[in-house]
């Protein structure tokens, strides 16, 4: 097996792709946004509930796309649940920087934890948007926007 | 300019098309530590050494403007560009050089027809017929024109196998039909459309025909007189030439009656603030300094195709198509999209539970270059009920070993996603 292939398509990622977590419509929800990558056709809707302390009490998603985008959305929901909006924003920026190769999660301080498995996309410019689509969508939902495209 | 075609040098007695591979320097490179298997020829085919040389030779030896200077460099550049026009004319058998207009590519050529023929001849309530399998470049200009003029876009259906419904097509004409736009070879499916028949039916109704030939000229002999179409558009970089260059063929009697495309230098005979006298064909449609090295390169590519011969190209590519279809059909969960009886060397497919973009990345890491996505044919994808496909498109220089490399990588993808 090519090293790069197995580094990118790790078991965790494949598992989240096959059985995505929090994959359902959240009704009612405080915020929702639709994320679309027109180039790939990847499309996800993200639903968020926030309590009076700005803590995300529930977050879910539905939609279709490649394994990287789906696993990224799935893992994102598991990570941000229970976090404060400000923490999520910080994580969004770290994730974004990692995907673009501006932050090396192995040598620089970060809170990415298991999200580090998406670091491999930094060498695949065409796939960076797949990994970041759900994060952009969550960011938009938290900002009160209803639609976001990554083109 | 010299011709260093290995293929030509060795083609003294027996014809061995496999030797032509050596003419393409890029095919020797590696990607991600693997030998490159370049199967994305429908997106852009590679250039042989002779084309690269002709292209750079212009810049080294006679870089200057055309049709203007009295100095030697300009004369040489003009001659080289006009020779290219003549070679391309010969390749598609146009009647004369006035019928060959250099454009920046097929898209530009189609837009030329839209802006000149379309805007002057198509009005409110008029109808344009195109097919479901058109590339966006033969949809969007007509959608734009229809919106501007309140004209109607009618679409010929295709079968599940990706073939044109000729019967439906023949019944779509009315006295308001003003143009038929049809793709010669589908970039997504490889379907070869019977463009001569399509043209004959349109002409029975006195409707002119524009053929999008971007995917045809590298694979099969194209004779615009035999097709009898009124316009034929194609691109250099899909036929072993440079990017940013293409041509529009138009029948002289049609072109003569059309208004100019863009205004500027080279397309005029005389200019005053009160009046402009437009230049003769084909220059009337070539405003501004053209892509000279591109035109020269495209001419050289046409020459290269002729030297190898369409018969050899056809035989080799159909052989590759058969082999690829057979090998890919044996991959777990793989379904081929597009099974027309007449196909160029394109195999589009989807795989159960694996998204085309994941396939594309895995193949790339294994050294295999393919295209994934909607291939700029979103309406066709919708018709066929798929969001995206993976497309392997073969050229004359490809080898069965590259298809084996593709198949092995797909088996890996299946293994990973199991």
Interface residues (C-beta under 8 A of the other chain):
Chain A: X1 X2 X4 X5 X6 X8 X9 X14 X17 X39 X40 X41 X64 X65 X66 X67 X68 X124 X126 X127 X130
Chain B: X32 X34 X354 X355 X356 X357 X358 X360 X361 X362 X364 X365 X366 X373 X374 X387 X388 X412 X416 X417
